[in-house]
Amino acid sequence: MAILSKMYFNAVFGALGGLLGWMLFGVLGERNPSDAYLNFNLLLGGAIIGGSIGYFVVSVEAIRDQSLVRFARLASYGVLIAMVGGGIGMLVGDLINTGIRKMFTAMDIIMDTQGVFYLFVGMIARGLGWSLLGIAIGASEGIAARSLGKLSYGTIGGLLGGFIGGALFDLLYFVALKAGATTYLGNAFGLVILGACIGSLSAFVQTVFQPANVKVMRGWQEGREYPLDKTASLLGRDEHADIALFRDMKVEKKHCYIKQISGKYYLINNGSPPEQTLVNEVPVADQRELVDGDRIQLGNVILKFQLREAIIRAKKKMAAAPAGS
């Protein structure tokens, strides 16, 4: 399934980003900072970790496209925005953690630093802090793609991934220390899980809620699905195309657009030869409305137009069908 493939790629690249962040912070950060440099160290650590995860997660589609231009554009957005989110997230998480502990101290409640309740408080604090990093990474994908849909869905997915990943970070860190591992190794495990959670859940939410997509039925990267989450998505060989169809010279640089108008989708020819722009084997010189299941041929590339509502209906119908029918 395309959703599992996308989640897998994003999880792997997110985990690599977490591992890179751990390595860089080990080199650039201070392990035991003085009180005067504590906040600076938190900002630095959050920025490094956030930038590393954002670098990999946001640019994963460009890596799959094997496009250097797209990679440079997406990675720059991912690094810069996620650095800000990571730095703020690290500070916020520490402030929440410290605030909760001060509150319990004022209430004369003593927490066992090795106890389950202490762990739970830390998981919530870390989850809230890292949710800001997830939001930043999810938002940066939408900003880079200039897509409001990807911005909103990516933000929700990033928030969930950041919270769950942050909570698991604290849990794994706690378990690793209990097992006798060093704090350095505990951080490594936690950050890998954090990156994987942000990457996979961001991809999951975006894929589940995308209103429509086109699936490559024949051509390079056969089986891959591209979301149609903008009011106008450009298809072609151009490096800046929303749906990049490389390797087929019969596909023009800016071959056509798929536009969403009043809830309907239209394929609009952008000056390409009609005989190389077909919907259900009928040449399109100007524009044509698309319905679920339409077969789009651009050059030698064949795409299938799919509406989310139709996919959901088909799955429900299959689930309701009696076994063996």
N, C-alpha and C positions, 0 to 999 in steps of 0.2 A: 504493500500500500504506500501511496505517495506520502501520506502524513507520517508514517513510521520512518520512511527514508529521510524526510526533512528533519524530524526530531532527532534521528540518529546522527546526521551530519552536524546539526547544531550542538548536540550534546558533546560530541567528540571535540569539536573546535572550541566549545566553551570550556571543556576540561583542560585542553591544551593552554588556553588563555589563563586559567587559574594556576596551572603549573608554572607558566612563564612569570606570572605575577609573584608567585612564591619565590622563584629564583632571583628575580630582580630586586625584590624587597630585601632578600637575604644579603644582597650585595650593597644596596644603597641605603637601606634603613638601619636604624639603631635598635639592637635587641633589648637593651636595658637603658632607655633614655631617662635623663633626669626630669624632675617635675617641670622645669622651665621649658624643656623641649618636647614634653609629652604630646601636646596638641599638634605641634608641627609634625611630629613623627606619625601621629594618627592620620593627619591630612596626607602626608607623603605616602604612607602605606596604602591608604584607600585609593589615592590617585593612581598609583602604580598598578595595584590589583585591578581596579576598575578599567583603566586604560588597556591593560593586557587582555582582559576578558572581552571588552568591547571591540578591540582590534580583531579578534578572531571571529566572534559571533556575528558582527555586522557585515564582515567581508566574506562570509562563507559562500554566499551566492555568486560573488565575483570569482572566487576560487574555483567553484564548480564550472563557471563559464570559461575559466582559463583566460580571463581578460585583465591585463595589467592596468589599463586605464580605469576600468570599473573598480578594480581592487584599490587603487590609490585614492579614488574619490570616497568610496564607502569606508575604507579603513581610517581615513583622516577624520571623518565624522564620528566613527565609533570610538576612536581613541580620545578625541578632545571632549566630547560630551560625557563619555563614561568616566573620564578622569575627574570631572567636576562632580558627577553623581557618586563616584566611589569615595572621594575625599570627604564630601558632606556626609555620606552614609556612615563612614567609619566614625566620624565625630559624633553624629547623632546616636549611633548605637552605644558608644561609650558613655555619653551623657545620660541616656535612658537607663543603662545598667547602673551607673553611679547614683542616679536619682532614686531608683527603686531601693537600692541598698541603704541609702541615707534615710529613706522613709521608714524602712523596717527598723533601722537603728534608733530613730526617734521614737518609735513605738515600743522600744525595748524588746524587739523580736530578734533573736540571735539565729543567724542562718549557718548551718554546717556547710563549709565550703566544699566538702566532699559529698554532700547530700543531694537527693533528687530535687528538692525544692530550689536549691541554689542553681542547679543545672537548668531547671525549667525557666527560671527568671532570666538566666543568661541566654537561653535559646530564643525567648521572646524578644529580648533587647537586641540581640544580633540579627534576628529576622527582620525587625522593624528598621534597623539601620541599613541592612543590605538590600531591603526592598527599594530604597532610593537608588541604589546602583542598578537594580533591575529595571526600574522605570527609565533611568537615563539611557541604558542600552536599548531598550525597546523603542523609546522615542527617537533615538538617533537613527534607527533603521528607517522610520517613517520620514524623518527630516531629509535624510540622504536620498530617498526615493521620491520625495515631494508628494507623498501620498498620505492623505488624512486618515484613510482606512487603516493603512499599515501603522501609522502613528498611534491611533487609538488602540488597536488590537495588540500591537507590540508593547505598548505601555502596560496594558492589563497583564499580558503574559509575563513581561519582565518583572512586574510587581509580585506576582505569584511565585515566579522562579526565585527572585531575590529573597522573599520571606522564607520560603521552604528551604532554599539552599543555605541561607544564613542560620536557620534553626538547626539544620543537619550539620552545618559546620561546627557549631558549638557542641553538638552531641558527639560527633566523631572525635573532636578534639579531646573531650572528656574521656571517651572510651579508650582512645589511644594512650592517654596519660595513665589511665588505670591499668592498661596492659604493659606498662613499663616503657613506652616509646618516649622519645624526647619531645619537647614542645615544638621544636623545629619540624619534626616529622608529622606531628599532629596537625600543624598548620597546613602542611602540604596536602594531607588527605582532605581536610576541610575545604580548602580552596579549589581543589579539583572537583569535588562534589558541588560546590557553589556555582562554578562555571558551567558544569553540565546541567544543573537545574535551570539556570537562567536561560541557557541556550535552548534546551528542549521544550520548556514550557512556553517560551516566547514563540517558538515555531508552532507549537500545538495550538495555541489560541488563535494565531494568525491564520492557520490552515483551516481550523474548524469554522471560523466565522467569516471567511472570505466569501463575498457574494457570488462570485463566479470565477472560473479559471479556464485555461486552455491546456490540453494535454497533448504532448508530442506523440503522435501515432507512428510517424515515419520521419526519420532524419536524425541529426546529431542529438544525443541524450534522449533517445526514445524512452518513453514512459514518464518523463519528467513533467510536472505540472507547474504552470506559471499563474499566479493569482492576478485577477483583474480587479484591483482595489483602488483604481484611480478613475476619475471621470473620463480620462482619455489615456489609453495605453498604447505606446508606439511599438510596432513590431518591425524588425528588420535587422540588418547586419551592422548597424551603427553601434559604436561602443556605448552610447548613452541610451540606447533603446531599452524600454522597460522589459520587453521580451526579446532577448538577443538570439537571433537565428543565424549563427555563424556557419561557415564552411559550405554554404550553398550559394554559388555566385549568381544563380537565377533569382535570388532574393535581393531586392534593392536595399540600399542603406536605410532608407526610411520608407519601407514598403507600404504600410497601411496603419490605420489606427482602429482600435476597438473602443468606441465611445458609449458611455452610459447616458441616455437621455430619457428623462421621465420614467425611470425604472426599466427601460428597455435597452438592449444592447444592439449596436450597429457596427458592421465592418465598413470602414470608409477608406476607399482607395486613395493613396497619396501620390497619384501620378504614375503609378507602376503599370506595366502592360496588363490589360484585363485577362489575357490568356494565361498569365502567371499568377492571377489573383482569382481564385475560384471558391465558391461556397456550394457544396453539394454538386460539384462538377459544372456549375454554371458560372461563366465569367462575370466579374463585377467591375464595371468601369467607373461607377460613382459610389454608391453605397447600398447596403442590404441589411435588413434586420436579421438578427441571429436568434435562433431558438435552441433549446437544449438538445444536444446531440448533433448539431450541425458539423459537417466535415469541411474544414477550411484548408485549402491548398495554396501555399505561397511558394512559387518555384517548384522544387521537388519535396518540400517539407509539407507534411500533412498534420494538421492539428484538429483536435476535437473540442468543441465549445461545450462547457458544462456549467449548469446553474446549480448552486448549492441546494436550493429547495427541491430540485428534481432528484439530486443525489440522495437526499434524506428520504424522500418518498420511496425511491427504489429500494433503499436499505430496509425501510419499514415493511415494504411489500414482501421482500425476501424473508425477513424475520417472521412474518405472519404466515407464510406459506407452510403447509404441513410437510413434515419430513417425507422424502421419497417422492414428492409430487413433481 
